[in-house]
Every structure is written in C-alpha cells, then in structure tokens.
Amino acid sequence: MKHSQKILGDIWKELELSLENSKHPFHIFTITTINGNFPDSRYVVLRNVNETKKTIYFNTDKRSNKIKHIKNNNNVCALFYDIVKKIQLRIYGSIKEETNLNILKNIWNKSREMSKQCYLNKYAPGTIIENSKDYVNNNHKIDINDGFSNFAVLKIEIDRIDWLNLSHQGHERLMFDLKQNKSDWISP
Ligand SMILES: Cc1cc2nc3c(=O)[nH]c(=O)nc-3n(C[C@H](O)[C@H](O)[C@H](O)COP(=O)(O)O)c2cc1C
C-alpha cells in the first residue's frame, strides 16, 4: 500500500475514534464559514463521519449565524489538531443541511438530554439580551423534545484534506484531493 493511502486510512480511523471519546483531540474542531467578506470560526463537536461518502457531520441550532452564512456561501474549512501526534488536518469542502426528517429525528433521539437542552433557548444564538441568563426558557410546560424544531445537522462534503505532520525528523505535508482520488506531497 502506498504510504499516502495508509495516512488517509489513518485520518479516517482517528476521526471515527474521536466520536465516542470526548478526550480525543479530533472530538472538537473549528469550522470556518464565510460571512460576506469575513471568515468566521467556531468550535463544534464532531458527531459522525462517513469514509465512503467522504463526509463529516456536526449538530447546530437552526437559528445560528453559521446557518445564515452557509446559505450565502457553503464553502467551509474545518480545522483539527492532534497535539500528541502533532498532526494538523485542514479539511476543505462544502456544507449542506440534512433535510431528511427521519435521519434528523433518529439523530435527535440519540442525543443526550444535556445536548437537547441547548435547543430550547428562548433566543437565537447571538441575540443581544439584557442579563446573561435571559436566554433560559423557564416555561414549565415546555418539553425537552420541543427543541427539535431548532435542531440542525450539518454535513461537510470533503473536497480536499491538507495533512501536516510536525516531526523532529522533518515535517511532512500531504494534500489529498478526494474528488480526483489523488494526493501530492507538498512543502510544509
Ligand atoms: C468546546 C465547544 C464545543 C462546541 N460545540 C458546538 C456544536 O457542536 N455545535 C454548535 O452549534 N455550537 C457549538 N459550540 C458553540 C460554538 O462555538 C458557537 O459559539 C455557536 O455555535 C454560535 O456560533 P455562530 O454564531 O457562529 O453560529 C461549541 C463551543 C465550544 C467551546
């Protein structure tokens, strides 16, 4: 097997491993969207990966700014860093909102109560409020599953992965083009 193919296999393996391990460095990543002329980045939790479809997934609030950004421009960059293995992944692709209701419900039903709670907030993320906790929904009639209407699953369809490995023996950098199924060594 070519060295680069082994590296690509390891990338998918580590992304997959991070799903059930909150201490894994790839469990949290930053996703950068484009807001007009400005990039905007934030951390999110990696929720799923699909090597065959070349996709990765995270959950978010439908009302959040990142959803507005991707409606205008769905090109994104996802950034991961494994501080122990000294591996940076820069994943470029396009993002799409999951629209299949059955898939969405399935993911929602598997979510923890603590995660579901976030989707009950009274105001959209980013809304100005008078006091820091004014977003909390104190309506006792509200059911935890009411948050489903604000729940979104975002899928990143990967075009390219820029893999950088820092090493005392000499850094190495590979660019994987997942669309054309090829890779090139590049200068780090
Ligand atoms: C460690 C960590 C994990 C987070 N995970 C998520 C997540 O999975 N989904 C999400 O929408 N926001 C998550 N957030 C909050 C986002 O970073 C961000 O503040 C929020 O989504 C609003 O972003 P936006 O206004 O750019 O849409 C997380 C924040 C931190 C610090």
The ligand as a Tripos MOL2 file, in Angstrom:
@<TRIPOS>MOLECULE
LIG
   31    33     1     0     0
SMALL
NO_CHARGES

@<TRIPOS>ATOM
      1 C1        -15.8830   23.0520   23.0290 C.3       1 LIG1
      2 C2        -17.0480   23.6610   22.2830 C.ar      1 LIG1
      3 C3        -17.8960   22.8480   21.5770 C.ar      1 LIG1
      4 C4        -18.9770   23.3860   20.8840 C.ar      1 LIG1
      5 N1        -19.7810   22.5720   20.1330 N.ar      1 LIG1
      6 C5        -20.7610   23.1210   19.3680 C.ar      1 LIG1
      7 C6        -21.5210   22.3010   18.4690 C.ar      1 LIG1
      8 O1        -21.3330   21.0830   18.3540 O.2       1 LIG1
      9 N2        -22.4670   22.9170   17.7150 N.ar      1 LIG1
     10 C7        -22.6960   24.2690   17.7800 C.ar      1 LIG1
     11 O2        -23.5660   24.7650   17.0590 O.2       1 LIG1
     12 N3        -22.0010   25.0570   18.6080 N.ar      1 LIG1
     13 C8        -21.0320   24.5220   19.4020 C.ar      1 LIG1
     14 N4        -20.2810   25.3250   20.2300 N.ar      1 LIG1
     15 C9        -20.5930   26.7700   20.2660 C.3       1 LIG1
     16 C10       -19.9960   27.4420   19.0190 C.3       1 LIG1
     17 O3        -18.5830   27.5380   19.1500 O.3       1 LIG1
     18 C11       -20.6050   28.8270   18.7490 C.3       1 LIG1
     19 O4        -20.3760   29.6810   19.8430 O.3       1 LIG1
     20 C12       -22.0980   28.7610   18.4630 C.3       1 LIG1
     21 O5        -22.4180   27.6410   17.6540 O.3       1 LIG1
     22 C13       -22.5780   30.0270   17.7650 C.3       1 LIG1
     23 O6        -21.8590   30.1620   16.5580 O.3       1 LIG1
     24 P1        -22.3530   31.0560   15.3330 P.3       1 LIG1
     25 O7        -22.9800   32.2750   15.9320 O.co2     1 LIG1
     26 O8        -21.1170   31.3580   14.5890 O.co2     1 LIG1
     27 O9        -23.3240   30.2530   14.5330 O.co2     1 LIG1
     28 C14       -19.2050   24.7940   20.9350 C.ar      1 LIG1
     29 C15       -18.3220   25.6050   21.6490 C.ar      1 LIG1
     30 C16       -17.2600   25.0530   22.3130 C.ar      1 LIG1
     31 C17       -16.3290   25.9630   23.0710 C.3       1 LIG1
@<TRIPOS>BOND
     1     1     2 1
     2     2     3 ar
     3     2    30 ar
     4     3     4 ar
     5     4     5 ar
     6     4    28 ar
     7     5     6 ar
     8     6     7 ar
     9     6    13 1
    10     7     8 2
    11     7     9 ar
    12     9    10 ar
    13    10    11 2
    14    10    12 ar
    15    12    13 ar
    16    13    14 ar
    17    14    15 1
    18    14    28 ar
    19    15    16 1
    20    16    17 1
    21    16    18 1
    22    18    19 1
    23    18    20 1
    24    20    21 1
    25    20    22 1
    26    22    23 1
    27    23    24 1
    28    24    25 2
    29    24    26 1
    30    24    27 1
    31    28    29 ar
    32    29    30 ar
    33    30    31 1
@<TRIPOS>SUBSTRUCTURE
     1 LIG1         1 GROUP 0 **** ****
